């Protein structure tokens, strides 16, 4: 009977796999990412695309016989993140380290989501290697998370009393262990006579791997290599326990017995006396611990040292104060402003960087609310969103225009995080703020320069566009002048002859005069000339109005604007850039919601996109002797207005695709561009409007940019 059930389940999985592949077949063929699809429960790989095979060096059959853990360096980390996706039923993004068939390690960015086909729950992983440029972003994110984690653990440990110090230490072990992707974290404390050590605190990914019971009053003589190193205040970094030196054979046997693959330990010292050590171990795979891990553990070691010292009243007060000063050095010396408030927003602490930047002294701001820095130029909705976010326990990231004590306006990038106690209650808020005033000035100067450059480049084309209708307005005006003279002569001749001779044969004379001036021709052509002149004047008026709408001085504040109108205006003034190489098709959704935005800056983005598209098509048009196509369409959902701009140009290589938003990067020939356009476009869409800007491109096929703009003012 079991065999029958098993075969039925296998058939269901095979049938589901076919449906899964059909559903994601389009993504498999179009995306440049590696795609791996796994079963939710077993994490078995059930489908991959060709890019995944290339990335990991396996053929498809080999990958289908594996689990996701088999290609991840840190198995428990991958398992935990997949479980998180399943638990939260959400899209999850992470940075991880993977390895190829030849055991080559590389950093990847993972976007994963939960899906259900029939009754089969799967997790779809979109994987791409992290580039050097992206790695810099990852390193920056690591440092920011490092500071946030340090502040969170610091506040927890420093604010804990003797009764909950142990819980605070275990909380710190868990947080740091998850951050550096360790499997087991322990605090060893030495006896007063330095003869034994004992595990006093432990956190482990899997509880059955805990070993606190094994190491109580463990003799120092059994770990001589460890003790010597740590007593000299050196870190102990072991990337491969099987390769420990001969004089560490005791430790080697102990670690291998406990299933430890790699380990890092830092000393816990007070007044140059070793009181214990902090140990982090990996039980699954060998890990290359880096300097960042060691630096973090040094800080955590100091924090835990203080928490331990706090439990012993017989330690000298001076020693405690010295250690406390060490704890604050990192925050005190930070170049960024650090502010800690209570839950009502009243300031409890600021670091020296805050006083230096704002001009307020420490005493002037303690007990005050950060609103003393408000410039009045920020929308109130921003502050409402901020408080709604952090009071719900989430991190808020944004940008403020504030004012210093002396009245000088400055800009800051701000990250505000809630600090929680062991019970999960918010006790404080931590703000880390970076002064970006000079950066904003440079960005604004670049934006103005780029806009003026665009207007200058368009001027000649606009002059040409105006010249054509003005030519036939001028020609028609000359014709009308001559026609008026002929008609006027005709009327005067009739009048003069009729008055002089009553016997004048008026009918005969009128016919003669009509023939002379070709009156029928004039009657037919004068209305045509007037119509053509009106068309020409309307054309010139439209071009001039479009140029005026595009080039008017930018608004200081956002307001609601018609995106469709902005696109039409920009298409009009840029016509001379594209009309010889491409046809431009507009598919603008009627009744599109107005967008709360800076209109002239969005017009600049559209202009940059159109000009780039024309340049991309130009070579293809010359080579194939035919025009290309530029398409611009708009649409909307319940939150965003969507703008899609595509071209049939040369496309962008994968090598350059990730660089196109970098300042001054360009693949155009000299004189065709400065490399600022897309960088400025990214800043305007993402930073100034909280939108999204994505690009898809294929060499020889063309490029498509997709813009998402929130249309509300919330």
C-alpha positions as CSV (number, residue, x, y, z in Angstrom):
1,X,0.0,0.0,0.0
2,X,2.9,2.4,0.9
3,X,4.4,1.8,-2.6
4,X,1.1,2.8,-4.2
5,X,0.8,6.0,-2.2
6,X,4.5,6.8,-2.9
7,X,4.0,6.3,-6.6
8,X,0.8,8.4,-6.6
9,X,2.7,11.2,-4.8
10,X,5.6,11.0,-7.3
11,X,3.1,11.2,-10.2
12,X,1.5,14.2,-8.6
13,X,4.9,15.9,-8.2
14,X,5.8,15.1,-11.9
15,X,2.5,16.5,-13.0
16,X,2.9,19.6,-10.9
17,X,6.5,20.0,-12.2
18,X,5.2,20.2,-15.7
19,X,2.7,22.8,-14.8
20,X,5.3,24.8,-12.9
21,X,7.6,24.7,-15.9
22,X,4.8,25.8,-18.2
23,X,4.0,28.7,-15.8
24,X,7.7,29.9,-15.6
25,X,8.8,28.9,-19.1
26,X,8.5,32.6,-20.3
27,X,10.6,33.8,-17.4
28,X,13.1,31.0,-18.0
29,X,13.7,32.2,-21.6
30,X,13.6,36.0,-21.1
31,X,15.3,36.7,-17.8
32,X,19.1,37.1,-17.5
33,X,18.8,35.7,-13.9
34,X,19.5,32.2,-12.8
35,X,16.2,30.6,-11.7
36,X,15.9,27.7,-9.3
37,X,12.6,26.3,-8.2
38,X,12.4,24.1,-5.0
39,X,9.7,22.3,-3.1
40,X,8.7,24.2,0.0
41,X,8.9,21.2,2.4
42,X,11.9,19.2,1.2
43,X,13.7,22.2,-0.5
44,X,14.5,19.7,-3.3
45,X,15.3,21.4,-6.6
46,X,12.6,20.5,-9.1
47,X,13.4,22.9,-12.0
48,X,16.2,25.2,-13.2
49,X,16.8,27.4,-16.3
50,X,19.9,27.2,-18.4
51,X,21.4,30.3,-16.7
52,X,21.5,28.4,-13.4
53,X,23.4,25.5,-15.1
54,X,25.9,28.0,-16.4
55,X,26.3,29.8,-13.0
56,X,26.8,26.6,-10.9
57,X,28.6,24.5,-13.5
58,X,26.2,21.6,-13.3
59,X,24.0,20.1,-16.0
60,X,20.2,20.2,-15.5
61,X,20.0,16.5,-14.4
62,X,22.7,17.1,-11.8
63,X,21.0,20.1,-10.2
64,X,17.6,18.2,-10.2
65,X,19.2,15.6,-7.9
66,X,20.2,18.3,-5.3
67,X,18.7,20.4,-2.6
68,X,19.3,24.1,-2.4
69,X,21.6,23.5,0.6
70,X,24.0,21.7,-1.7
71,X,24.9,24.9,-3.6
72,X,24.9,27.3,-0.5
73,X,28.0,27.8,1.5
74,X,26.0,28.3,4.7
75,X,23.3,25.7,4.8
76,X,21.5,26.9,7.9
77,X,21.3,30.5,6.6
78,X,19.7,29.3,3.4
79,X,17.2,27.1,5.3
80,X,16.2,29.8,7.7
81,X,15.6,32.3,4.9
82,X,13.5,29.8,2.9
83,X,11.5,29.1,6.0
84,X,11.0,32.8,6.5
85,X,9.6,33.1,3.0
86,X,7.2,30.2,3.8
87,X,6.1,31.6,7.2
88,X,5.5,35.2,6.0
89,X,4.2,34.2,2.5
90,X,6.2,37.1,1.0
91,X,8.9,38.1,-1.4
92,X,12.3,37.9,0.3
93,X,15.5,39.5,-0.9
94,X,18.9,38.5,0.5
95,X,22.7,38.4,-0.2
96,X,24.3,35.0,0.2
97,X,27.4,33.1,-0.7
98,X,27.1,30.1,-3.0
99,X,29.5,27.7,-4.6
100,X,29.9,26.0,-8.0
101,X,30.4,22.4,-9.0
102,X,34.2,23.1,-8.8
103,X,33.7,24.6,-5.3
104,X,34.3,28.1,-6.5
105,X,32.7,30.6,-4.0
106,X,30.8,33.6,-5.2
107,X,28.3,36.1,-3.7
108,X,24.8,36.2,-5.1
109,X,21.7,38.3,-4.7
110,X,18.6,36.3,-4.3
111,X,15.0,37.3,-4.8
112,X,12.7,34.6,-3.7
113,X,8.9,34.2,-3.6
114,X,6.4,31.6,-2.5
115,X,4.0,30.1,-5.1
116,X,1.5,27.3,-5.2
117,X,0.7,25.1,-8.3
118,X,-2.3,22.9,-7.6
119,X,-1.6,21.8,-4.1
120,X,2.2,21.9,-4.4
121,X,3.9,24.8,-2.6
122,X,7.2,25.9,-4.2
123,X,9.8,28.6,-3.6
124,X,11.1,30.4,-6.8
125,X,14.6,31.8,-6.4
126,X,15.8,34.4,-8.9
127,X,19.6,34.5,-8.5
128,X,22.2,36.8,-9.9
129,X,25.9,37.2,-9.1
130,X,26.8,40.3,-7.2
131,X,29.0,42.7,-9.3
132,X,31.8,44.8,-8.0
133,X,29.6,47.8,-8.0
134,X,26.8,46.0,-6.3
135,X,29.3,44.6,-3.8
136,X,30.1,48.1,-2.8
137,X,26.4,48.6,-2.0
138,X,26.4,45.3,-0.1
139,X,29.5,46.5,1.9
140,X,27.8,49.8,2.7
141,X,24.6,47.9,3.7
142,X,26.7,45.6,5.9
143,X,28.3,48.7,7.7
144,X,24.9,50.3,8.2
145,X,23.4,47.0,9.6
146,X,26.6,46.6,11.7
147,X,26.0,50.0,13.3
148,X,22.3,49.3,13.8
149,X,23.0,45.9,15.4
150,X,25.7,47.3,17.6
151,X,23.3,50.1,18.8
152,X,20.5,47.6,19.4
153,X,22.6,45.2,21.4
154,X,24.3,48.0,23.2
155,X,21.0,49.5,24.4
156,X,19.7,46.1,25.4
157,X,22.9,45.2,27.4
158,X,23.4,48.6,29.0
159,X,19.8,49.1,30.0
160,X,19.5,45.6,31.5
161,X,19.7,45.2,35.3
162,X,21.3,42.3,37.2
163,X,18.0,40.3,37.0
164,X,17.8,40.2,33.2
165,X,21.5,40.4,32.3
166,X,21.6,36.7,31.3
167,X,18.6,37.1,29.0
168,X,20.2,40.2,27.4
169,X,23.5,38.3,26.8
170,X,21.6,35.4,25.1
171,X,19.7,37.9,23.1
172,X,23.0,39.4,21.9
173,X,24.4,36.0,21.0
174,X,21.3,35.2,18.9
175,X,21.4,38.5,17.1
176,X,25.1,38.4,16.3
177,X,25.0,34.7,15.4
178,X,22.2,35.3,12.8
179,X,24.1,38.4,11.5
180,X,27.4,36.6,10.9
181,X,25.7,33.3,9.9
182,X,27.1,31.2,12.8
183,X,25.4,27.9,13.9
184,X,26.4,28.1,17.6
185,X,27.4,31.0,19.9
186,X,28.8,30.6,23.4
187,X,30.2,32.6,26.3
188,X,32.9,30.8,28.3
189,X,33.8,32.3,31.7
190,X,37.0,31.5,33.6
191,X,37.1,30.7,37.2
192,X,38.7,33.2,39.6
193,X,41.9,31.1,39.9
194,X,42.1,30.7,36.0
195,X,42.1,27.0,36.3
196,X,38.8,26.1,34.6
197,X,36.2,27.5,32.1
198,X,32.5,27.0,31.9
199,X,29.8,27.8,29.3
200,X,27.5,30.4,30.9
201,X,25.4,31.4,27.9
202,X,24.7,29.6,24.6
203,X,22.6,30.1,21.5
204,X,22.3,27.5,18.7
205,X,20.4,27.1,15.5
206,X,19.3,23.7,16.5
207,X,18.8,23.1,20.2
208,X,20.0,19.4,20.1
209,X,23.4,20.7,19.1
210,X,23.8,22.7,22.3
211,X,26.8,21.7,24.4
212,X,26.5,23.8,27.6
213,X,26.2,20.7,29.7
214,X,29.5,19.3,28.3
215,X,31.7,22.2,29.3
216,X,31.3,23.0,33.0
217,X,34.4,23.5,35.1
218,X,36.4,22.4,32.0
219,X,40.1,22.3,32.8
220,X,42.3,24.9,31.2
221,X,45.0,22.3,30.7
222,X,42.7,20.6,28.1
223,X,42.7,23.7,25.9
224,X,46.3,25.1,26.2
225,X,46.4,26.4,22.6
226,X,43.2,28.4,23.0
227,X,44.1,29.7,26.4
228,X,47.6,30.9,25.4
229,X,46.2,32.8,22.3
230,X,43.3,34.4,24.1
231,X,45.3,35.3,27.2
232,X,47.6,37.3,24.9
233,X,44.4,39.1,23.8
234,X,44.6,37.6,20.3
235,X,41.6,36.5,18.3
236,X,41.4,32.8,17.5
237,X,40.3,32.3,13.9
238,X,40.0,28.7,12.7
239,X,38.6,28.4,9.1
240,X,39.1,24.6,9.0
241,X,39.3,22.6,12.2
242,X,40.9,19.6,10.5
243,X,44.0,21.8,9.7
244,X,44.8,22.9,13.2
245,X,48.5,22.9,14.1
246,X,50.1,19.9,16.0
247,X,50.2,21.8,19.3
248,X,46.4,22.2,19.1
249,X,45.6,18.5,18.9
250,X,43.5,18.6,22.2
251,X,41.4,21.4,20.7
252,X,41.2,19.6,17.3
253,X,39.8,16.4,18.9
254,X,37.3,18.4,21.0
255,X,36.0,20.4,18.0
256,X,35.8,17.5,15.7
257,X,33.9,15.5,18.4
258,X,31.4,18.4,18.6
259,X,31.0,18.5,14.8
260,X,32.6,21.9,14.4
261,X,33.9,22.8,10.9
262,X,35.1,26.3,11.6
263,X,35.3,28.7,14.6
264,X,36.2,32.2,15.7
265,X,36.8,33.3,19.3
266,X,37.6,36.6,20.9
267,X,38.8,37.3,24.5
268,X,36.6,38.8,27.2
269,X,39.0,41.0,29.2
270,X,38.7,43.5,32.0
271,X,41.7,45.6,33.2
272,X,43.9,43.3,31.1
273,X,42.6,40.2,32.9
274,X,41.1,37.4,30.8
275,X,37.6,36.7,32.3
276,X,36.4,34.5,29.5
277,X,36.0,34.3,25.8
278,X,33.3,34.6,23.1
279,X,33.0,31.7,20.7
280,X,31.1,31.4,17.4
281,X,31.1,28.1,15.5
282,X,29.9,26.7,12.2
283,X,28.7,23.2,12.2
284,X,27.7,22.7,8.6
285,X,30.5,24.0,6.3
286,X,33.9,25.6,6.7
287,X,33.5,29.4,6.8
288,X,36.1,32.0,5.9
289,X,35.6,34.4,8.7
290,X,36.5,38.0,7.7
291,X,37.9,41.1,9.4
292,X,34.3,42.5,9.6
293,X,33.2,39.5,11.6
294,X,36.2,39.9,14.0
295,X,35.6,43.7,14.4
296,X,31.9,43.1,15.2
297,X,32.8,40.4,17.8
298,X,35.3,42.7,19.4
299,X,32.6,45.2,20.0
300,X,30.1,42.6,21.2
301,X,32.8,41.1,23.4
302,X,33.2,44.5,25.1
303,X,29.5,44.8,25.5
304,X,29.2,41.3,27.0
305,X,32.2,41.9,29.2
306,X,30.3,44.9,30.7
307,X,27.2,42.8,31.1
308,X,29.2,40.2,33.0
309,X,31.0,42.7,35.1
310,X,27.6,44.2,36.0
311,X,26.8,40.9,37.7
312,X,29.8,41.1,40.0
313,X,29.6,43.9,42.6
314,X,33.1,43.2,43.9
315,X,34.7,44.6,40.7
316,X,36.2,48.1,41.1
317,X,34.0,50.9,40.0
318,X,36.8,52.5,38.1
319,X,37.2,49.4,35.9
320,X,33.6,49.5,35.0
321,X,33.8,53.2,34.1
322,X,36.8,52.5,31.8
323,X,34.9,49.8,30.0
324,X,31.9,52.1,29.6
325,X,34.0,54.7,27.9
326,X,35.2,52.1,25.5
327,X,31.6,51.2,24.6
328,X,30.7,54.7,23.6
329,X,33.9,55.4,21.5
330,X,32.5,54.0,18.3
331,X,29.3,56.1,18.5
332,X,31.2,59.2,19.9
333,X,33.7,59.1,17.0
334,X,31.1,58.4,14.2
335,X,31.0,61.0,11.4
336,X,27.3,60.5,11.2
337,X,24.8,62.1,13.7
338,X,23.4,59.6,16.2
339,X,20.3,60.4,18.1
340,X,18.5,58.3,20.7
341,X,15.0,59.3,21.9
342,X,12.4,57.9,24.2
343,X,9.1,56.6,22.8
344,X,7.6,60.1,22.8
345,X,10.4,61.4,20.6
346,X,12.2,63.3,23.4
347,X,16.0,63.3,22.9
348,X,18.0,61.3,25.5
349,X,21.4,61.3,23.7
350,X,23.2,62.9,20.8
351,X,26.8,62.3,19.7
352,X,29.4,65.0,18.9
353,X,28.7,64.7,15.2
354,X,25.2,65.9,15.8
355,X,26.3,69.0,17.8
356,X,28.9,69.8,15.2
357,X,26.5,69.6,12.3
358,X,23.5,71.3,13.9
359,X,25.3,73.9,16.0
360,X,23.2,72.9,19.1
361,X,25.0,71.9,22.3
362,X,24.3,68.6,24.1
363,X,22.6,70.4,26.9
364,X,20.4,72.4,24.5
365,X,18.8,69.4,22.9
366,X,18.4,66.9,25.8
367,X,14.7,66.6,26.6
368,X,13.8,68.4,23.4
369,X,12.0,66.9,20.4
370,X,13.9,66.6,17.0
371,X,11.3,68.9,15.6
372,X,13.5,71.8,16.6
373,X,15.4,71.0,13.4
374,X,12.3,71.3,11.2
375,X,12.7,73.7,8.3
376,X,9.0,73.9,7.5
377,X,9.8,72.8,4.0
378,X,8.9,69.1,4.6
379,X,5.4,67.8,4.0
380,X,3.6,66.9,7.2
381,X,2.6,63.6,5.7
382,X,6.2,62.5,5.8
383,X,6.3,62.8,9.6
384,X,3.0,61.0,9.9
385,X,4.4,58.1,7.8
386,X,7.6,58.1,9.9
387,X,5.8,57.8,13.2
388,X,3.3,55.2,11.8
389,X,6.3,53.1,10.6
390,X,8.5,53.2,13.7
391,X,5.7,52.9,16.2
392,X,4.7,49.7,14.5
393,X,8.2,48.3,15.1
394,X,9.6,48.9,11.6
395,X,12.6,50.8,10.3
396,X,12.0,54.1,8.5
397,X,14.5,55.4,5.9
398,X,14.1,58.8,4.3
399,X,15.5,62.3,3.6
400,X,14.9,65.5,5.5
401,X,15.5,69.1,4.8
402,X,16.4,70.5,8.3
403,X,17.6,73.8,9.7
404,X,20.6,74.4,11.9
405,X,20.7,76.6,15.0
406,X,22.0,79.5,12.9
407,X,19.2,79.2,10.4
408,X,21.2,77.5,7.7
409,X,19.3,74.8,5.8
410,X,20.8,71.4,5.3
411,X,19.8,67.9,4.0
412,X,20.1,64.6,5.8
413,X,19.6,60.9,4.9
414,X,18.0,59.4,7.9
415,X,17.5,55.8,9.2
416,X,15.3,55.5,12.3
417,X,15.0,52.1,14.0
418,X,12.9,51.1,17.1
419,X,14.9,49.6,20.0
420,X,13.1,46.8,21.8
421,X,13.5,45.1,25.1
422,X,13.5,41.3,25.5
423,X,9.7,41.4,25.7
424,X,9.5,43.0,22.3
425,X,8.3,46.3,23.6
426,X,9.7,49.5,22.1
427,X,11.8,51.4,24.6
428,X,13.7,53.9,22.5
429,X,14.3,55.0,18.9
430,X,17.7,55.2,17.3
431,X,18.4,57.7,14.4
432,X,21.5,57.6,12.3
433,X,21.8,60.6,10.1
434,X,24.2,61.5,7.2
435,X,24.7,65.1,6.1
436,X,24.2,65.1,2.3
437,X,23.9,68.9,1.8
438,X,27.0,69.0,-0.5
439,X,25.8,65.9,-2.4
440,X,22.4,67.5,-3.0
441,X,24.1,70.7,-4.3
442,X,26.2,68.7,-6.8
443,X,23.1,66.7,-7.9
444,X,21.1,69.9,-8.5
445,X,24.0,71.4,-10.4
446,X,24.3,68.3,-12.6
447,X,20.5,68.3,-13.2
448,X,20.4,71.9,-14.2
449,X,23.5,71.6,-16.4
450,X,22.0,68.5,-18.0
451,X,18.7,70.2,-18.7
452,X,20.3,73.2,-20.2
453,X,22.5,71.0,-22.3
454,X,19.3,69.2,-23.5
455,X,17.6,72.5,-24.3
456,X,20.7,73.7,-26.2
457,X,20.9,70.5,-28.2
458,X,17.2,70.8,-29.1
459,X,17.3,74.5,-30.1
460,X,18.6,73.9,-33.6
461,X,16.0,71.1,-34.2
462,X,13.2,73.3,-33.0
463,X,14.4,76.2,-35.2
464,X,14.2,73.7,-38.1
465,X,10.8,72.6,-37.1
466,X,9.5,76.2,-37.0
467,X,11.2,77.1,-40.2
468,X,9.2,74.8,-42.4
469,X,5.7,76.0,-41.4
470,X,6.9,79.6,-41.4
471,X,8.1,79.2,-45.0
472,X,4.7,78.4,-46.3
473,X,3.1,81.0,-44.1
474,X,5.4,83.6,-45.7
475,X,4.7,82.3,-49.3
476,X,1.0,82.3,-48.7
477,X,1.2,85.9,-47.3
478,X,2.9,87.1,-50.5
479,X,0.3,85.3,-52.6
480,X,-2.5,86.9,-50.6
481,X,-1.0,90.3,-51.0
482,X,-0.8,89.9,-54.8
483,X,-4.3,88.5,-54.9
484,X,-5.7,91.4,-52.9
485,X,-4.1,93.9,-55.4
486,X,-5.7,92.0,-58.4
487,X,-9.1,91.9,-56.8
488,X,-8.8,95.5,-55.7
489,X,-7.9,96.6,-59.3
490,X,-10.8,94.5,-60.6
491,X,-13.3,96.3,-58.3
492,X,-11.8,99.8,-59.1
493,X,-12.0,99.2,-62.9
494,X,-15.6,98.3,-62.7
495,X,-16.5,101.3,-60.6
496,X,-14.5,103.7,-62.7
497,X,-16.0,102.6,-66.1
498,X,-19.5,102.4,-64.8
499,X,-19.3,106.1,-63.6
500,X,-17.8,107.5,-66.8
501,X,-20.0,105.9,-69.4
502,X,-23.6,105.0,-68.7
503,X,-23.7,103.1,-72.0
504,X,-20.7,101.1,-70.8
505,X,-21.3,97.4,-71.5
506,X,-20.7,96.3,-67.9
507,X,-21.2,92.6,-68.4
508,X,-18.6,92.4,-71.3
509,X,-16.1,94.5,-69.3
510,X,-16.4,92.4,-66.2
511,X,-15.8,89.2,-68.1
512,X,-12.7,90.7,-69.7
513,X,-11.4,91.8,-66.3
514,X,-12.1,88.5,-64.7
515,X,-10.1,86.7,-67.4
516,X,-7.2,89.1,-66.9
517,X,-6.9,88.5,-63.1
518,X,-8.0,84.9,-63.3
519,X,-10.7,85.5,-60.6
520,X,-11.9,81.9,-60.4
521,X,-8.4,80.8,-59.5
522,X,-8.1,83.5,-56.8
523,X,-11.5,82.6,-55.4
524,X,-10.4,79.0,-55.1
525,X,-6.9,79.5,-53.8
526,X,-7.3,82.4,-51.3
527,X,-9.2,80.2,-48.8
528,X,-6.6,77.4,-49.2
529,X,-3.8,79.9,-48.6
530,X,-5.6,81.1,-45.5
531,X,-6.1,77.5,-44.2
532,X,-2.5,76.6,-44.9
533,X,-1.3,79.8,-43.1
534,X,-3.6,78.9,-40.1
535,X,-2.1,75.4,-40.0
536,X,1.4,76.8,-40.1
537,X,0.7,79.3,-37.3
538,X,-0.9,76.6,-35.2
539,X,2.1,74.3,-35.7
540,X,4.5,77.1,-34.6
541,X,2.3,78.0,-31.7
542,X,2.3,74.3,-30.6
543,X,6.0,74.0,-30.8
544,X,6.6,77.3,-28.9
545,X,4.1,76.3,-26.2
546,X,5.7,72.9,-25.8
547,X,9.1,74.5,-25.5
548,X,7.7,77.0,-22.9
549,X,6.1,74.2,-20.9
550,X,9.3,72.1,-21.0
551,X,11.7,74.9,-20.2
552,X,9.8,76.9,-17.5
553,X,11.6,77.3,-14.2
554,X,11.1,74.2,-11.9
555,X,8.7,74.3,-9.1
556,X,10.1,74.3,-5.6
557,X,7.4,71.9,-4.2
558,X,5.6,69.0,-5.7
559,X,2.1,69.3,-7.0
560,X,-0.3,67.2,-9.1
561,X,0.4,67.1,-12.8
562,X,-0.8,65.4,-16.0
563,X,1.9,62.9,-17.0
564,X,0.3,62.3,-20.4
565,X,0.5,66.1,-21.2
566,X,4.2,66.1,-20.1
567,X,4.9,63.2,-22.5
568,X,3.2,64.9,-25.4
569,X,5.1,68.1,-24.8
570,X,8.4,66.4,-24.6
571,X,7.7,64.3,-27.7
572,X,6.9,67.5,-29.6
573,X,10.0,69.5,-28.7
574,X,12.3,66.4,-29.3
575,X,10.8,65.6,-32.7
576,X,13.9,66.7,-34.6
577,X,16.0,64.2,-32.6
578,X,14.0,61.2,-33.7
579,X,11.9,62.0,-36.8
580,X,14.7,61.1,-39.3
581,X,15.5,57.7,-37.6
582,X,12.3,56.5,-36.0
583,X,8.5,56.7,-35.8
584,X,7.3,57.6,-32.3
585,X,4.1,55.9,-31.1
586,X,2.2,57.2,-28.1
587,X,-0.3,54.9,-26.4
588,X,-1.4,57.1,-23.5
589,X,-4.2,55.8,-21.2
590,X,-7.1,58.3,-21.1
591,X,-8.1,59.6,-17.6
592,X,-4.7,58.7,-16.2
593,X,-4.5,59.8,-12.5
594,X,-2.5,63.0,-11.9
595,X,0.8,62.4,-10.2
596,X,2.1,64.3,-7.2
597,X,5.5,65.3,-8.6
598,X,8.0,67.8,-9.9
599,X,6.8,68.1,-13.5
600,X,9.8,69.7,-15.1
601,X,12.1,67.0,-13.6
602,X,9.9,64.2,-14.9
603,X,9.8,65.9,-18.3
604,X,13.6,65.9,-18.2
605,X,13.6,62.1,-17.6
606,X,11.2,61.5,-20.6
607,X,13.4,63.7,-22.8
608,X,16.6,61.8,-21.8
609,X,14.8,58.5,-22.6
610,X,13.6,59.6,-26.0
611,X,17.0,61.0,-27.0
612,X,18.8,57.9,-25.8
613,X,16.3,55.8,-27.8
614,X,16.9,57.8,-31.0
615,X,20.6,57.5,-30.6
616,X,20.3,53.7,-30.0
617,X,18.2,53.4,-33.2
618,X,20.3,55.6,-35.4
619,X,23.0,53.1,-36.3
620,X,20.5,50.4,-36.9
621,X,18.4,52.7,-39.2
622,X,21.5,53.6,-41.2
623,X,22.6,49.9,-41.5
624,X,19.2,48.5,-42.4
625,X,18.0,51.6,-44.4
626,X,14.7,51.8,-42.5
627,X,13.3,53.7,-39.6
628,X,13.0,52.2,-36.1
629,X,10.2,52.5,-33.6
630,X,10.0,54.3,-30.2
631,X,7.0,53.5,-28.2
632,X,5.7,55.3,-25.1
633,X,2.8,54.0,-23.2
634,X,1.1,54.8,-19.9
635,X,-1.1,52.9,-17.5
636,X,-2.1,52.8,-13.9
637,X,-3.0,50.5,-11.0
638,X,-4.4,51.3,-7.6
639,X,-1.1,52.8,-6.4
640,X,1.2,53.6,-9.3
641,X,1.3,55.3,-12.7
642,X,3.3,53.2,-15.1
643,X,5.4,54.6,-18.0
644,X,7.0,52.3,-20.5
645,X,9.5,53.6,-23.1
646,X,10.9,51.1,-25.5
647,X,13.0,51.2,-28.7
648,X,14.1,48.9,-31.5
649,X,17.7,50.0,-31.2
650,X,21.0,48.2,-30.8
651,X,20.3,47.2,-27.2
652,X,22.6,47.2,-24.2
653,X,25.1,44.4,-23.4
654,X,24.9,42.5,-20.1
655,X,28.4,43.8,-19.4
656,X,27.1,47.4,-19.4
657,X,23.5,47.0,-18.3
658,X,24.3,47.2,-14.6
659,X,26.4,50.4,-15.2
660,X,24.0,52.6,-17.1
661,X,22.7,54.4,-14.0
662,X,26.3,55.2,-12.8
663,X,27.2,58.9,-13.1
664,X,29.2,59.8,-16.3
665,X,29.0,56.2,-17.7
666,X,28.3,56.2,-21.4
667,X,28.9,54.0,-24.4
668,X,28.1,56.8,-26.9
669,X,30.8,58.3,-29.1
670,X,32.3,61.6,-28.1
671,X,29.8,64.5,-28.4
672,X,26.8,62.2,-28.2
673,X,26.4,62.3,-24.4
674,X,28.0,63.0,-21.0
675,X,26.7,59.9,-19.2
676,X,24.6,62.1,-16.8
677,X,21.2,61.5,-18.3
678,X,20.3,58.1,-16.8
679,X,22.0,58.8,-13.5
680,X,19.9,61.9,-13.1
681,X,16.8,60.0,-14.3
682,X,17.4,57.4,-11.6
683,X,17.8,60.0,-8.9
684,X,14.7,61.8,-9.9
685,X,12.5,58.7,-10.1
686,X,13.8,56.7,-7.2
687,X,15.1,59.3,-4.7
688,X,12.9,62.3,-5.3
689,X,9.6,60.5,-6.1
690,X,9.9,57.2,-4.3
691,X,9.4,55.4,-7.6
692,X,11.0,52.6,-9.4
693,X,13.1,52.6,-12.6
694,X,13.9,49.2,-14.2
695,X,15.5,48.3,-17.6
696,X,15.4,45.2,-19.8
697,X,17.5,45.0,-22.9
698,X,18.8,42.5,-25.4
699,X,21.6,43.2,-27.9
700,X,20.2,43.5,-31.4
701,X,16.6,43.6,-30.2
702,X,16.2,46.9,-28.3
703,X,15.7,48.3,-24.8
704,X,12.7,48.9,-22.6
705,X,12.6,51.2,-19.5
706,X,9.8,50.9,-17.0
707,X,8.9,53.7,-14.6
708,X,6.6,53.3,-11.6
709,X,5.4,56.5,-9.9
710,X,3.2,56.7,-6.8
711,X,0.4,59.1,-7.8
712,X,-0.7,60.0,-4.3
713,X,0.9,62.6,-2.0
714,X,1.1,60.2,1.0
